[in-house]
Amino acid sequence: MIAVMEFYTNIPKKQCVVCGNEFEEQHESYATECEHCINIIQADE
C-alpha cells in the first residue's frame, strides 16, 4: 500500500476543460475552467 503523502503528491494538476491549461485548484472547488475562461464565458452571457 502506498503512503498517504505519496498518493496526494502524485495526483495530476487540474486542467481547464476549455483551453487545456493547468490551473491552481481552489479549496473545495469543483470548477473545471480556469479563471481566464470563466471570465470569457461570463462575458458572453
Biopython code that builds the backbone (N, CA, C, O; Angstrom):
import numpy as np
from Bio.PDB.StructureBuilder import StructureBuilder

atoms = [
    (1, "MET", "N", (0.838, -1.183, 0.000)),
    (1, "MET", "CA", (0.000, 0.000, 0.000)),
    (1, "MET", "C", (0.885, 1.248, 0.000)),
    (1, "MET", "O", (1.887, 1.304, 0.713)),
    (2, "ILE", "N", (0.504, 2.260, -0.813)),
    (2, "ILE", "CA", (1.334, 3.462, -0.889)),
    (2, "ILE", "C", (1.029, 4.399, 0.274)),
    (2, "ILE", "O", (-0.071, 4.396, 0.825)),
    (3, "ALA", "N", (2.021, 5.193, 0.630)),
    (3, "ALA", "CA", (1.851, 6.143, 1.718)),
    (3, "ALA", "C", (0.856, 7.229, 1.309)),
    (3, "ALA", "O", (0.720, 7.548, 0.128)),
    (4, "VAL", "N", (0.180, 7.777, 2.278)),
    (4, "VAL", "CA", (-0.834, 8.803, 2.013)),
    (4, "VAL", "C", (-0.217, 10.006, 1.305)),
    (4, "VAL", "O", (-0.780, 10.489, 0.322)),
    (5, "MET", "N", (0.911, 10.493, 1.775)),
    (5, "MET", "CA", (1.546, 11.661, 1.159)),
    (5, "MET", "C", (1.959, 11.364, -0.284)),
    (5, "MET", "O", (1.843, 12.228, -1.153)),
    (6, "GLU", "N", (2.432, 10.165, -0.538)),
    (6, "GLU", "CA", (2.819, 9.786, -1.898)),
    (6, "GLU", "C", (1.602, 9.811, -2.815)),
    (6, "GLU", "O", (1.696, 10.249, -3.961)),
    (7, "PHE", "N", (0.480, 9.350, -2.323)),
    (7, "PHE", "CA", (-0.756, 9.374, -3.107)),
    (7, "PHE", "C", (-1.113, 10.798, -3.503)),
    (7, "PHE", "O", (-1.374, 11.074, -4.674)),
    (8, "TYR", "N", (-1.125, 11.702, -2.530)),
    (8, "TYR", "CA", (-1.523, 13.084, -2.804)),
    (8, "TYR", "C", (-0.516, 13.834, -3.671)),
    (8, "TYR", "O", (-0.911, 14.702, -4.450)),
    (9, "THR", "N", (0.751, 13.526, -3.557)),
    (9, "THR", "CA", (1.742, 14.220, -4.395)),
    (9, "THR", "C", (1.715, 13.723, -5.830)),
    (9, "THR", "O", (2.221, 14.404, -6.723)),
    (10, "ASN", "N", (1.142, 12.562, -6.072)),
    (10, "ASN", "CA", (1.085, 12.023, -7.433)),
    (10, "ASN", "C", (-0.210, 12.356, -8.176)),
    (10, "ASN", "O", (-0.370, 11.969, -9.334)),
    (11, "ILE", "N", (-1.136, 13.067, -7.527)),
    (11, "ILE", "CA", (-2.372, 13.467, -8.208)),
    (11, "ILE", "C", (-2.020, 14.530, -9.242)),
    (11, "ILE", "O", (-1.365, 15.517, -8.905)),
    (12, "PRO", "N", (-2.440, 14.350, -10.495)),
    (12, "PRO", "CA", (-2.095, 15.342, -11.524)),
    (12, "PRO", "C", (-2.795, 16.669, -11.271)),
    (12, "PRO", "O", (-3.858, 16.719, -10.654)),
    (13, "LYS", "N", (-2.173, 17.758, -11.764)),
    (13, "LYS", "CA", (-2.776, 19.082, -11.636)),
    (13, "LYS", "C", (-4.053, 19.134, -12.442)),
    (13, "LYS", "O", (-4.216, 18.401, -13.417)),
    (14, "LYS", "N", (-4.954, 20.000, -12.031)),
    (14, "LYS", "CA", (-6.225, 20.160, -12.716)),
    (14, "LYS", "C", (-6.014, 20.922, -14.016)),
    (14, "LYS", "O", (-5.242, 21.880, -14.061)),
    (15, "GLN", "N", (-6.706, 20.495, -15.083)),
    (15, "GLN", "CA", (-6.620, 21.151, -16.379)),
    (15, "GLN", "C", (-7.966, 21.756, -16.745)),
    (15, "GLN", "O", (-9.017, 21.169, -16.488)),
    (16, "CYS", "N", (-7.917, 22.939, -17.349)),
    (16, "CYS", "CA", (-9.118, 23.615, -17.813)),
    (16, "CYS", "C", (-9.718, 22.819, -18.970)),
    (16, "CYS", "O", (-9.009, 22.424, -19.895)),
    (17, "VAL", "N", (-11.030, 22.588, -18.912)),
    (17, "VAL", "CA", (-11.692, 21.819, -19.965)),
    (17, "VAL", "C", (-11.876, 22.639, -21.238)),
    (17, "VAL", "O", (-12.153, 22.078, -22.298)),
    (18, "VAL", "N", (-11.726, 23.962, -21.146)),
    (18, "VAL", "CA", (-11.900, 24.832, -22.305)),
    (18, "VAL", "C", (-10.585, 25.008, -23.061)),
    (18, "VAL", "O", (-10.513, 24.738, -24.260)),
    (19, "CYS", "N", (-9.535, 25.467, -22.352)),
    (19, "CYS", "CA", (-8.271, 25.788, -23.032)),
    (19, "CYS", "C", (-7.178, 24.748, -22.795)),
    (19, "CYS", "O", (-6.188, 24.727, -23.527)),
    (20, "GLY", "N", (-7.334, 23.889, -21.794)),
    (20, "GLY", "CA", (-6.352, 22.842, -21.536)),
    (20, "GLY", "C", (-5.196, 23.243, -20.638)),
    (20, "GLY", "O", (-4.338, 22.414, -20.334)),
    (21, "ASN", "N", (-5.155, 24.497, -20.209)),
    (21, "ASN", "CA", (-4.070, 24.948, -19.331)),
    (21, "ASN", "C", (-4.276, 24.412, -17.922)),
    (21, "ASN", "O", (-5.405, 24.255, -17.457)),
    (22, "GLU", "N", (-3.155, 24.133, -17.249)),
    (22, "GLU", "CA", (-3.233, 23.719, -15.856)),
    (22, "GLU", "C", (-3.601, 24.931, -15.022)),
    (22, "GLU", "O", (-3.197, 26.050, -15.338)),
    (23, "PHE", "N", (-4.376, 24.716, -13.946)),
    (23, "PHE", "CA", (-4.698, 25.830, -13.064)),
    (23, "PHE", "C", (-4.698, 25.387, -11.621)),
    (23, "PHE", "O", (-4.880, 24.212, -11.304)),
    (24, "GLU", "N", (-4.490, 26.366, -10.752)),
    (24, "GLU", "CA", (-4.440, 26.125, -9.321)),
    (24, "GLU", "C", (-5.858, 25.891, -8.821)),
    (24, "GLU", "O", (-6.733, 26.739, -8.989)),
    (25, "GLU", "N", (-6.072, 24.761, -8.221)),
    (25, "GLU", "CA", (-7.410, 24.422, -7.732)),
    (25, "GLU", "C", (-7.679, 25.136, -6.419)),
    (25, "GLU", "O", (-6.829, 25.175, -5.529)),
    (26, "GLN", "N", (-8.867, 25.695, -6.313)),
    (26, "GLN", "CA", (-9.276, 26.346, -5.079)),
    (26, "GLN", "C", (-9.777, 25.294, -4.087)),
    (26, "GLN", "O", (-10.300, 24.253, -4.486)),
    (27, "HIS", "N", (-9.616, 25.566, -2.825)),
    (27, "HIS", "CA", (-10.059, 24.658, -1.767)),
    (27, "HIS", "C", (-11.551, 24.381, -1.911)),
    (27, "HIS", "O", (-12.349, 25.314, -2.002)),
    (28, "GLU", "N", (-11.921, 23.143, -1.931)),
    (28, "GLU", "CA", (-13.312, 22.692, -2.040)),
    (28, "GLU", "C", (-14.029, 23.265, -3.257)),
    (28, "GLU", "O", (-15.211, 23.605, -3.189)),
    (29, "SER", "N", (-13.314, 23.368, -4.358)),
    (29, "SER", "CA", (-13.906, 23.899, -5.589)),
    (29, "SER", "C", (-14.055, 22.772, -6.604)),
    (29, "SER", "O", (-13.180, 21.917, -6.744)),
    (30, "TYR", "N", (-15.179, 22.791, -7.305)),
    (30, "TYR", "CA", (-15.411, 21.805, -8.351)),
    (30, "TYR", "C", (-15.315, 22.438, -9.732)),
    (30, "TYR", "O", (-15.804, 21.877, -10.712)),
    (31, "ALA", "N", (-14.685, 23.607, -9.810)),
    (31, "ALA", "CA", (-14.546, 24.307, -11.085)),
    (31, "ALA", "C", (-13.758, 23.451, -12.071)),
    (31, "ALA", "O", (-12.802, 22.772, -11.695)),
    (32, "THR", "N", (-14.166, 23.492, -13.326)),
    (32, "THR", "CA", (-13.454, 22.752, -14.367)),
    (32, "THR", "C", (-12.837, 23.690, -15.394)),
    (32, "THR", "O", (-12.172, 23.243, -16.329)),
    (33, "GLU", "N", (-13.059, 25.006, -15.220)),
    (33, "GLU", "CA", (-12.476, 26.005, -16.107)),
    (33, "GLU", "C", (-11.531, 26.903, -15.312)),
    (33, "GLU", "O", (-11.737, 27.129, -14.120)),
    (34, "CYS", "N", (-10.490, 27.414, -15.980)),
    (34, "CYS", "CA", (-9.581, 28.350, -15.323)),
    (34, "CYS", "C", (-10.269, 29.713, -15.232)),
    (34, "CYS", "O", (-11.282, 29.949, -15.890)),
    (35, "GLU", "N", (-9.710, 30.607, -14.411)),
    (35, "GLU", "CA", (-10.325, 31.922, -14.219)),
    (35, "GLU", "C", (-10.462, 32.687, -15.528)),
    (35, "GLU", "O", (-11.469, 33.356, -15.758)),
    (36, "HIS", "N", (-9.461, 32.590, -16.375)),
    (36, "HIS", "CA", (-9.496, 33.293, -17.661)),
    (36, "HIS", "C", (-10.705, 32.844, -18.479)),
    (36, "HIS", "O", (-11.453, 33.683, -18.979)),
    (37, "CYS", "N", (-10.901, 31.562, -18.618)),
    (37, "CYS", "CA", (-12.022, 31.041, -19.401)),
    (37, "CYS", "C", (-13.369, 31.320, -18.744)),
    (37, "CYS", "O", (-14.358, 31.569, -19.434)),
    (38, "ILE", "N", (-13.413, 31.281, -17.412)),
    (38, "ILE", "CA", (-14.661, 31.604, -16.703)),
    (38, "ILE", "C", (-15.056, 33.040, -17.021)),
    (38, "ILE", "O", (-16.230, 33.322, -17.261)),
    (39, "ASN", "N", (-14.074, 33.956, -17.024)),
    (39, "ASN", "CA", (-14.375, 35.357, -17.330)),
    (39, "ASN", "C", (-14.875, 35.516, -18.749)),
    (39, "ASN", "O", (-15.774, 36.321, -18.993)),
    (40, "ILE", "N", (-14.318, 34.771, -19.695)),
    (40, "ILE", "CA", (-14.767, 34.837, -21.090)),
    (40, "ILE", "C", (-16.196, 34.299, -21.211)),
    (40, "ILE", "O", (-17.032, 34.892, -21.893)),
    (41, "ILE", "N", (-16.466, 33.193, -20.556)),
    (41, "ILE", "CA", (-17.803, 32.579, -20.601)),
    (41, "ILE", "C", (-18.833, 33.539, -20.002)),
    (41, "ILE", "O", (-19.914, 33.718, -20.562)),
    (42, "GLN", "N", (-18.496, 34.159, -18.857)),
    (42, "GLN", "CA", (-19.428, 35.082, -18.209)),
    (42, "GLN", "C", (-19.654, 36.320, -19.066)),
    (42, "GLN", "O", (-20.764, 36.851, -19.094)),
    (43, "ALA", "N", (-18.630, 36.789, -19.761)),
    (43, "ALA", "CA", (-18.769, 37.972, -20.615)),
    (43, "ALA", "C", (-19.681, 37.691, -21.802)),
    (43, "ALA", "O", (-20.360, 38.597, -22.287)),
    (44, "ASP", "N", (-19.706, 36.438, -22.278)),
    (44, "ASP", "CA", (-20.533, 36.063, -23.413)),
    (44, "ASP", "C", (-22.021, 35.947, -23.049)),
    (44, "ASP", "O", (-22.882, 35.987, -23.928)),
    (45, "GLU", "N", (-22.314, 35.805, -21.762)),
    (45, "GLU", "CA", (-23.709, 35.595, -21.333)),
    (45, "GLU", "C", (-24.497, 36.849, -21.306)),
    (45, "GLU", "O", (-25.681, 36.828, -20.967)),
]
sb = StructureBuilder()
sb.init_structure("model")
sb.init_model(0)
sb.init_chain("A")
sb.init_seg("    ")
for serial, (resi, resn, name, xyz) in enumerate(atoms, 1):
    if name == "N":
        sb.init_residue(resn, " ", resi, " ")
    sb.init_atom(name, np.array(xyz, "f"), 0.0, 1.0, " ", f" {name:<3s}", serial, name[0])
structure = sb.get_structure()
